[in-house]
Amino acid sequence: MKELKVFKIQKNIHEDNTKVANETRKFLKQQDTYLINVMSSPGSGKTSTLVSIIKALKDKIQIGVIEADIESDVDARTIQKTGAKVVQMNTEGLCHLDATMARTGIDQLEVSDLDLVFLENIGNLICPVGYDTGAMKNMAILSVPEGDDKPLKYPKIFGKVELLVINKIDVIEHFDFDMGLLEERVRKLNKDIKIIPISAKTGEGVAALTDWMMDTLIRR
Amino acid sequence: MKELKVFKIQKNIHEDNTKVANETRKFLKQQDTYLINVMSSPGSGKTSTLVSIIKALKDKIQIGVIEADIESDVDARTIQKTGAKVVQMNTEGLCHLDATMARTGIDQLEVSDLDLVFLENIGNLICPVGYDTGAMKNMAILSVPEGDDKPLKYPKIFGKVELLVINKIDVIEHFDFDMGLLEERVRKLNKDIKIIPISAKTGEGVAALTDWMMDTLIRR
């Protein structure tokens, strides 16, 4: 009986979360601001991918970033160097952002002058998946060194996102990473997903990624 | 090949985690079995590091592995090929193991004939840190591609573990990874930590790691 009660509480939390997330989307549409939730493992290159997008698009559109980390402001300082508007949130141990936390970040950032905002979620493939943040699109980054078996072990995140960026393709020859097999495993979970291989370090593939961003903004 | 055990577990919120963990340690001491809890990000090489340890030590001691994943039995099948005793646990979304879950794995594995058991925790740097599993030692793996800034962003795990393995050093020349800086950042959090750089792929450094394991077993 106790377990059933816990389940109901969890369900209610998620229902409230969806309500807040829907309010956020409504607010962002009024502001003409598009929000993308970015998820990945630690060290897969969320921040460096965002830096490469900002550098490519900063003369075309206004971009902002909400950085979420357990601790530190390392990532926000990296983003700041690009000139993009940025705020840092520390969750102090929590492994995901919910809609209320995301909304706090949006309000802190002040988005009225921004076309595109990235919400850089906490670095892991598990906790952030269950929470609608209020974003219009969800994007995951998998880096080559993490391995092509990750869709087998973390299917939920690959099933949820509209865009999957495969980062660090500049080092693919040094790893046992089969891009064809990875795509096959991902498409079994999510047949309509867009997959874009890039190297945030060398810039390879970043044009395809920014084309997708601009196309998505135009079609919104 | 022996049939692989896969079972599902759910968190028992009503147990006192530390009490269960202490009972596990007492039980394992009676069995003369040493338990090491292994934590890391997804794809840092937990399983391949364990495979390299098992291959080096299997003629000296009896080793077993408890594999924990959100879903799939990919890792347990990899371990099984070494001939080591293994069980797979699926947490179905939960991002850590607590002492009750770990004990379930220990009981499923049947440890009475084992000298050393590795508990391969769920792949992330956040959730597993707060839960005593009943292990005698805690070990983390950080791989070179994840970056040398991880102690700044995930200080708790680096502060907790007795052993830090730096994996994938065979590719260090392809990444901006400063081993000296990493060590400095880690020692600020944990001055007595043992740090061992290895490549599970090439075998470099694995002897230092297995020496540490054997020394730890002798000193227990």
Interface residues (C-beta under 8 A of the other chain):
Chain A: K2 E3 V6 S41 P42 G43 D69 I70 E71 S72 V74 D75 G93 C95 I122 G123 N124 L125 I126 C127 G130 S143 P145 E146 G147 D149 K150 L152 K153 Y154 P155 K156 K168 D170 V171 H174 F175
Chain B: Q10 I13 H14 S41 P42 G43 D69 I70 E71 S72 V74 D75 G93 C95 I122 G123 N124 L125 I126 C127 G130 S143 P145 E146 G147 D149 K150 L152 K153 Y154 P155 K156 K168 D170 V171 H174 F175
